[in-house]
Amino acid sequence: MEHSNPKYQKIKKKYLKFLSSQEVMSEPFRDKLGQLNKFFLPICKMIEDDYLKKRITRVIGLTGGQGTGKSTISNILKIILKEAHGLETVIFSIDDFYKTFRERKILSKKINTLFLTRGVPGTHDTEMLYKCIKNLKNKNFKKFMIPKFDKSSDNRSPKNKWLKIKKKPNIVIFEGWCVGVEAQKNKDLIIPINKLEKQRDKKKIWRKQVNLELKKKYKKIFHLIDKLIFLKVPSFKYVFKWRLLQEQKLRITSKGKKTMTAKEIKIFIMFYERLTKHMLKTLPRTADTVIGIDEKHRLKSIKFN
């Protein structure tokens, strides 16, 4: 797109305005226009080209470890898809489909205490999530509501906070830390990956159940994704660093609501470690688009598979 083009100028203005609204921490976004031109515009062009083949609602999965910037990138893509390509976009997260605290409590008593902590496959309402994506793709679309999850209260938000979808969108951005991940081989579950698994999942009940969920319910959901974009972190240690930053932002934006300490985050991300490392091994080959993120949290490479 020509930089002198009025459409480009409009996109640039909205994009920069959105980024400045996100800079609630001292760490500013770097190389803003470089990232717009090298990453966000080409990705949106890929999405538009895919949409134009059939002109039916397309589901774009956006996946990557915690703190990789999935929700920020989703909103940037939404701005460009609307302004450059005239495509209406709906964004939602797999996180919004977490089971309620009460449901997870029942699960933790029935299967393993680790299921009380939200995050891994098995802690989402897969039936509700499947119906939601099916409805968004369905020719006979019916208006409905997408739930919202309040992480500060660790429970589902009241229905008046849910996202109302009145019109069938062109594009759906379905984001989340484990979106598109495949089940592991049974032999890979044997050795515990960290202290949490070693001490609290001695009989491998928790990790086997998570894997079973992936093989069955989640596979059916992820099969509805048309294109998968993977945000690849340099290594798992950056998940802790960036998740900590995310929590600091949450502390500022959620006005006094409960947030996690660094120690709590360290324990919390152990729940995510196994699948995050598995994704780093497998998704660079299987995702449609792989975006490499460097140690300074910048987008550094893009590969269309």
C-alpha atoms as one frame of an Amber mdcrd trajectory, in Angstrom:
protein
   0.000   0.000   0.000   1.357   3.403  -1.050   2.292   5.510   1.970   0.852
   8.629   0.340  -2.471   6.842  -0.140  -5.245   8.547   1.955  -6.420   5.081
   3.101  -2.919   4.319   4.422  -2.814   7.665   6.236  -6.163   6.898   7.910
  -4.959   3.432   8.992  -1.691   4.925  10.306  -3.573   7.540  12.349  -5.965
   5.012  13.938  -3.167   2.495  14.520  -0.914   5.042  16.299  -3.849   6.305
  18.358  -4.639   2.750  19.471  -0.987   2.053  20.388  -0.741   5.183  22.503
  -3.886   4.071  24.399  -2.088   0.781  25.191   1.086   2.383  26.529  -0.041
   2.330  30.149   3.382   1.139  31.276   6.699   2.942  30.950   7.694   0.563
  28.149   6.682   2.172  24.826   6.056   0.317  21.560   9.150   0.386  19.347
   9.382   0.816  15.553   5.634   1.391  15.261   5.487   2.140  11.546   8.047
  -0.533  10.679   5.862  -3.125  12.418   2.743  -1.823  10.674   4.345  -2.124
   7.215   6.328  -5.358   7.698   3.857  -7.362   9.758   0.319  -6.087  10.235
  -0.442  -4.958   6.663   0.854  -8.220   5.054  -1.075 -10.352   7.577  -4.299
  -8.468   6.838  -3.668  -8.867   3.097  -3.306 -12.633   3.650  -6.590 -12.673
   5.610  -8.388 -10.666   2.903  -7.056 -12.935   0.105  -8.291 -15.963   2.022
 -11.711 -14.368   2.616 -12.150 -13.418  -1.049 -11.806 -17.046  -2.197 -15.246
 -17.972  -0.838 -16.609 -14.753   0.712 -17.796 -16.598   3.798 -16.911 -15.950
   7.455 -13.321 -16.994   8.135 -11.968 -17.895  11.567  -8.394 -16.763  12.241
  -6.732 -18.432  15.209  -4.134 -16.274  16.958  -2.005 -18.206  19.398   1.152
 -17.813  21.495   2.417 -17.878  25.066   1.127 -15.609  27.799   2.111 -11.972
  27.442   3.013 -12.219  23.721   0.567  -9.423  22.835  -2.324 -11.431  21.371
  -5.099  -9.033  22.389  -3.131  -5.951  21.234  -2.368  -7.579  17.851  -6.015
  -8.712  17.489  -7.199  -5.127  17.861  -4.595  -3.829  15.405  -5.706  -6.408
  12.818  -9.344  -5.423  13.384  -8.543  -1.744  12.660  -6.691  -2.585   9.419
  -9.224  -5.179   8.197 -11.970  -2.557   8.560 -10.110   0.486   7.203  -8.090
  -1.152   4.406 -10.352  -4.014   3.346 -13.858  -3.131   4.570 -14.089  -6.375
   6.559 -16.130  -6.497   9.762 -14.269  -8.376  12.501 -15.284  -9.942  15.802
 -12.589 -10.732  18.395 -12.889 -13.059  21.341 -10.548 -15.071  23.534 -10.579
 -18.705  24.610 -10.077 -17.207  28.110 -13.647 -15.894  28.036 -14.883 -19.467
  27.957 -13.299 -20.573  31.219 -15.606 -22.640  33.391 -16.955 -20.841  36.444
 -15.113 -21.166  39.743 -17.864 -23.488  40.998 -17.556 -25.768  37.946 -13.775
 -25.955  38.318 -14.169 -26.750  42.021 -16.339 -29.759  41.135 -13.778 -30.807
  38.491 -10.924 -30.506  40.998 -12.700 -32.801  43.444 -13.696 -35.299  40.771
 -10.405 -35.577  38.817  -7.447 -33.674  40.283  -7.030 -30.587  42.513  -4.966
 -28.853  39.764  -8.149 -28.342  37.719  -9.241 -25.635  40.147  -6.696 -23.316
  38.464  -7.962 -21.963  35.139  -5.791 -22.215  32.056  -5.265 -25.688  30.694
  -7.578 -27.616  28.354 -10.340 -29.044  30.518 -10.977 -25.724  32.308 -12.987
 -24.221  29.408 -16.673 -24.650  28.585 -15.968 -26.457  25.298 -19.622 -26.983
  24.433 -20.363 -23.248  24.642 -17.192 -22.429  22.690 -17.949 -24.914  19.889
 -21.519 -23.595  19.523 -20.223 -20.007  19.421 -17.788 -20.635  16.535 -20.288
 -22.816  14.670 -22.894 -20.063  14.895 -20.426 -17.422  13.652 -19.635 -19.611
  10.610 -23.194 -20.741   9.999 -25.129 -19.452   6.974 -28.217 -19.170   9.168
 -26.517 -16.892  11.699 -28.530 -16.057  14.824 -27.617 -13.108  17.044 -26.138
 -14.194  20.365 -23.792 -13.232  23.210 -20.174 -14.192  23.823 -19.267 -14.535
  27.520 -16.633 -12.447  29.273 -14.367 -13.731  32.021 -13.150 -11.509  34.852
  -9.634 -12.681  35.761  -9.507 -10.460  38.846 -12.491 -12.308  40.383 -11.549
 -15.631  38.690 -15.123 -16.021  37.527 -17.428 -15.322  34.604 -18.609 -11.718
  34.305 -22.324 -10.925  34.695 -24.321 -11.218  31.446 -24.676  -7.440  31.010
 -20.878  -7.358  30.355 -21.010 -10.044  27.641 -20.277  -9.218  23.990 -23.432
  -8.898  21.878 -23.054 -10.190  18.302 -25.964  -8.842  16.283 -24.586  -9.262
  12.778 -22.623 -12.033  11.054 -18.976 -10.894  10.753 -16.644 -11.389   7.773
 -13.698 -12.296   9.996 -13.474 -13.855  13.450 -10.221 -13.532  15.408 -10.166
 -16.324  17.966  -7.187 -15.740  20.251  -5.716 -17.600  23.177  -2.583 -19.130
  24.604  -3.419 -22.734  23.607  -5.512 -22.123  20.459  -4.630 -24.655  17.750
  -2.366 -26.843  19.889  -2.386 -30.594  19.234  -2.294 -33.353  21.846   1.064
 -34.761  22.894   2.174 -38.365  22.409   1.498 -40.497  25.498   5.233 -41.197
  25.974   5.862 -37.424  26.283   3.648 -37.271  29.380   5.765 -39.624  31.490
   8.497 -37.276  32.765   7.258 -34.298  34.857   8.222 -30.977  33.280   8.452
 -28.931  36.509   8.031 -28.906  40.291   4.248 -28.570  40.035   3.859 -31.799
  38.052   6.433 -33.604  40.205   4.743 -32.737  43.494   1.055 -32.389  42.637
   0.561 -34.759  39.687   2.569 -37.784  40.788   0.154 -40.238  39.155   0.007
 -38.190  35.907  -3.812 -37.925  36.215  -3.922 -34.171  35.512  -1.645 -34.122
  32.462  -3.261 -37.232  30.982  -6.708 -35.663  31.332  -5.506 -32.385  29.735
  -4.121 -34.409  26.822  -7.352 -36.389  26.461  -9.333 -33.121  26.314  -7.047
 -31.936  23.487  -7.487 -35.188  21.562 -11.269 -35.001  21.690 -13.175 -31.766
  22.491 -10.484 -29.215  21.597  -9.521 -30.936  18.344 -13.147 -30.557  17.200
 -13.065 -26.813  18.055  -9.650 -26.108  16.508 -10.776 -27.899  13.346 -13.095
 -24.899  12.741 -10.077 -22.538  12.404  -9.336 -21.529   8.792  -5.922 -19.890
   9.309  -3.647 -20.132  12.338  -1.152 -17.402  13.295   1.514 -18.370  15.858
   3.419 -15.788  17.928   6.691 -17.548  18.704   8.572 -16.489  21.846  12.396
 -16.909  22.044  12.010 -19.384  24.951   9.669 -20.194  27.845  11.559 -17.967
  30.314  10.168 -14.890  28.523   6.620 -16.028  29.305   7.292 -15.286  32.993
   8.881 -11.913  32.243   6.058 -10.764  29.957   3.291 -12.234  32.104   4.672
 -10.166  34.982   4.466  -7.042  32.807   0.874  -7.976  31.877  -0.023  -8.214
  35.568   1.496  -4.781  36.229  -0.684  -3.343  33.446  -3.715  -5.098  34.921
  -2.929  -3.529  38.300  -3.106  -0.068  36.705  -6.171  -0.679  34.511  -8.337
  -2.790  36.837  -8.392  -0.211  39.653  -7.675  -2.028  42.866  -8.928  -5.441
  41.795  -6.989  -8.517  42.891  -3.786  -9.178  40.909  -0.927 -11.675  41.272
   2.488 -11.233  42.859   5.692 -12.327  41.060   5.807 -15.494  43.218   2.181
 -16.332  42.371   2.873 -15.816  38.656   5.879 -18.154  38.840   3.618 -20.922
  40.184   0.738 -19.997  37.852   2.794 -20.320  34.649   3.938 -23.812  35.667
   0.400 -24.874  34.718   1.101 -23.584  31.197   4.702 -24.760  30.802   4.153
 -28.213  29.290   1.880 -27.085  26.466   3.775 -23.845  25.773   6.998 -25.805
  25.212   5.107 -28.353  23.084   3.727 -25.491  20.950   7.217 -24.049  20.457
   8.267 -27.418  19.019   5.270 -28.140  16.794   3.529 -24.936  15.669   6.413
 -23.399  13.650   5.776 -26.258  11.188   1.978 -26.474  11.305   0.731 -22.866
  11.704  -0.154 -20.931   8.516   1.783 -17.857   9.667   4.647 -17.783  12.184
   5.715 -14.477  13.730   9.013 -14.561  15.619   9.215 -12.288  18.670  12.632
 -11.231  19.949  13.929 -10.881  23.519  12.891  -7.215  23.588   9.259  -8.125
  22.815   9.444  -6.876  19.202   8.124  -8.677  16.144  11.268  -9.698  14.302
  10.350 -12.204  11.556   7.363 -13.445   9.583   6.913 -16.690   7.686   3.874
 -17.741   5.665   3.803 -21.554   5.517
